Amino acid sequence: MPYQNSRLYAAAQRVIDAGLANDDSAFTPGRPVWTASTADDLLQRFVNAPELGAASFTEKLGRQLADAPQETIQLAAELVYLHLLAPNDFGGTAKRDLLLTVLALAPESVQVPTELDAALDSGFGRAGTAYRTYRDRQLAWLVRFVAAWKALPPDARQNALKDPWAFRDVADSITINSAYSQRNVLLHLAFPDTFERIVSRRHKQLIVEGLANDLSDSTGDEDRDLAALRAELERRRGDHIDFYDSDIERRWRPRAASGDGEPELRGWLVRGANVHGRNLVPEWLTEGYCSLAYPDLGELPAGRTRSQIDTQLAERQPDLTSKQRSIHVGVLDRFLNKMQPGDIIATVDGTKVYVGTVTGPATWTETPEYLNSRRRPVRWANVDAPFTRDQLTAETRDRLSGQMTVSTLGAQVAEFAALAGIDPDLDPTEDTPEPPVSEPVVLPEPTAELADELFVDLEWLSETVDLLREKKQIILYGPPGTGKTYLAQELAQFLTEQTGGEHRLVQFHPSYSYEDFFEGFRPQRGSTPGTVAFELEDGPLKLLVNEANKDVTRAYVLIIDEINRANLAKVFGELYFLLEYRDRSVQLQYSPTEDFRLPPNLYLIGTMNTADRSIALVDSAMRRRFSWQGLFPGEPPVADMLRRWLHAHGLPADRAGLLDALNDRVADRDAAIGPSYLMNPRVGTDAGLARIWKHHIMPLLEERHIGDNVDLHALYGLDALRNGTTPRTRPRDDSAPEEIGEPPA
C-alpha cells in the first residue's frame, strides 16, 4: 500500500517516533515534551477538569491551560497537530490557524517545522460534523492514550511499536467516549499497511457485512476481517484495492452508487415513549425495531404517493382538516418512504437518548391495538449505555424539543451517531471537491480606510461591528439625514466582500407582511386556462437564509430600511423567537413540518427614523432582540461627519457651522437635521447652499412647526444663522411670501 512515501504519513511517523518511541518533541527536537509527567499534567488540566458551556474549543482550552508550563502546552499542540492530519476537507489555512492558536498559549514561541507544516495541506478523509463538534473528546482520548502509553514498561512500548495488534490493544484499553474516529485515525497513521483508512466505525461494519461472501472465516473482529478481505480481493484482482473503489463500494453501500444526490448520512427522530398512553421504547430496544402508530389507518404499504396517503387518511379520519392531514401525510411519508436502510434513528425515553441504524424496509405486523404494527427494523447501538439530553450541544438538543412523531435530525445526525458509538466521522472518498470549513464566520474588523471613506471614527465603526457580532441584529436610529441607510449599505458591503457573502436590502412599509418578508402563498397561472393556483414562495429573508445555510464561513447581511414603518409583530411572526435564540428551531406557519432556524452567519441591520418619535412604538420584545446604535447630529460619529466631508472635497468649512447653529435652535435631538442634506457639491456656492436650504431643510422645519406661529425664516434662515439673531415668536405674514434662506444681495 503506497502510504509510507507520502508527506502526510512521513509527518505522522515523525510525531510517533519522537513522542511514543522517545520522550522527545516533533516540533522542537531535543526538548523532552512527551514525558509521563507532562502527559499526567495535561490529563489533570484538560481531561479531568472539563470546561462546560458554549465557548469555542480554543477558548476553553485557553482557560484550562492557563499558567501551564511550556511542555504541557506544547504537548497539547502536538496532539492537536496529530488530530488535524486526517481531514482533507479542513483546509490547511484553517488547520494552521487552530494549531497556532494553541501554540500561542505557550510562554515561549514555537515554530512548526516546514515539512510538518506542509503536511497540513493534505489528509485522507472528509471530516464529519462530529469530528469537529467533539474535538475536545478526540483530543481527550489522545491525552489518555499518551498517559497510558507512558505508564507501560519500556519493553511493552517497544513491542507495541513493532506489533500493530499490540499497539491496537493499548488503544483499545482507553475509554472511547465518542472518539472512535480518533482511535481509528491513530491506528491508521501508526500502521497504514495494517489498519484501513476507514475511519468511520459504521463504514467498517457495513463493509464487513456487505462483503461477507468474500470472507471465508469471519472472526468478529472488524479490523482483522478487513485485513482478510483486503488480502482476498487483492489476490483476485492482482493489484492494490481500495474499499472506496466504485465497483467495491457499490457492494457495501448501494446508495453511494445510485447517483441520487442524497447525503451519505441521514437521521430521524421517532417518538415512542407516549403512544396513546403507552411507552413502546423498551419493547423497541428489546426486539430491535421502531414503529409508527395511526391505529385507525390500517396497513399502508411503502411506496404509496403522498396523494394516495392523503386519500386514505381522508377516508379513515374524515374529521381531520386539510392542514392536519398535510402534517400527518408528511409523517407517514417520512417513515414509509424517505427513511432508508443505513439511516440513523434516535428516540428518547425520559432523559435517556437511544440511537440505532435502520436495517430494512417498512413492515406490517398484526398486533392487538395496532399501536406498533407499522415497523422499521433497527439495530440499536447504545441499549446498555444510553446518553442523556444534556450531553448534546444546545443546537442538537433542540432537535428533541419538537412535537412531530417523525422528524429529521438534520445536520446534527452526526452528533447523535458519535455519542452512540456509530461515529460516521470521516469518509475517505477521494474525488470529492474540498468543501469550506464549517466553522461559522467571524465578522472582520473594519479598517481605518473604511472609516475614512465613511467620514466616521474607526472606534465607532469597530463598536458597531462588535455589536453586530454579539447580537447579530442591530438598528441604526436617528433623525433624517444622518446617513443611516448609507452606512448600513456600506457596512454590509464591506462585511460581505471581506467574507465572500451577500447582502440585500428590503424596505418596510405599512402594508408589508410576513408573507412578503418570509414566505407565503402567491397566485400563479393554473394548469387549466382561466384558473389560478397558489404556490408557497420564499420571501427575501428565507431566500437569504437558504444561501447562508450553504456556507457558514461567509457573512450574509439583510438590511431592513425603515424597519419601524411596518407592523413588526405581524411581519416577523414566529421569527421573533429565533432572533433571540439562534441555536433553536421553530415550526413555520406555512411549513409546519419544517424545522427552521436562523443560521449563525446571517446578520440583520435595520434603520429607523426618530423624527416622528416612532421608536417609542417599538415593543419591548423587539427592542431587546436588537442592539441599538444612535446617529444624532452633535454626537459622534455624526458630529464631525460634515466637516470631514467638506475638507475632503475642498468646500467651505462654514457650512458645518451653519448646520450646528441650526440644530442648536432646533434644540430637539430627535428632530435635528442630519449632515447628509449638505453633503452635496452644490453647497460650494452660496446659491447652491440656499437652494438646498430652501427645498430640503426648511420643509422639514415647516412640518415640525405647523400651527406654532413661528417665523421660520427669522429663526432658521441662513441670514439669521449667520448673524446669530433670534427673533421673537410672531404670526407669519403669508400675504407677502419671500424666498426662504436666499443669500444676501
Buried (B, 14 or more C-beta within 10 A) or exposed (E): EEBEEBBBBBBBBBBBEBBBEEBBBBBBEEBEBBBBEBBBBBBBBBBEEEBEEEEEBBEBBBBBBEEBBBBBBBBBBBBBBBBBBBBBBBBBEBBBEBBEBBBEBBEEEBEBBEEBBBBBBBBBBBBBBBBBBBBBBBBBBBBBBBBBBBEBEEEBBEEBBEEBBBBBEBBEEBEBBBBBBBBBBBBBBBBBEBBBBBBBBBBBBBBBBBBEEEBEEBEEEBBBBBBBBBEBBEEEEEEEBBBBEEEBBBBBBEBBEEEEEEEBBBBBBBBBBEBEEBEBBEBBBEEBBBBBBBBEBEEBEBEBEEEEBBBBBEEEBEEBEEEEBBBBBBBBBBBBBBBBEBBBBBBBBEEBBBBBBBBEBBBBEEEEEBBBBBBBBBBBBBBEEBBEBEBBEEBBBBBBEBEBBBBBBBBBBBBBBBBBBBBBBBBBBEEEEEBBBBBEBEBEEBBEEBBEEBBBBBEBBBBBBBBBBEBBBBBBBBBBBBBBBBBBBBBBBBBBEBBEBBBBBBBBEEEBBBBBBBBBEEEEEEEEEEEEEEEEBEBBBBBBBEBBBEBBBBBBBBBBBBBBBBEBEEBBBEBBBBBEBBBBBBBBBBBBBBBBBBBBBBBBBBBBBBBBEBBEEBEEBBEEBBBBBBBBBEEBBBBBBBBBBBEEEEBBEEBBBBBBBBBEEBEEBBBBBBBBBBBBEEBBEEEBBBBBBBEBBBEBBEEBBEEEEBBBBBBBBBEBBBEEEEEEEEEBEEEEEEEBBBBEE
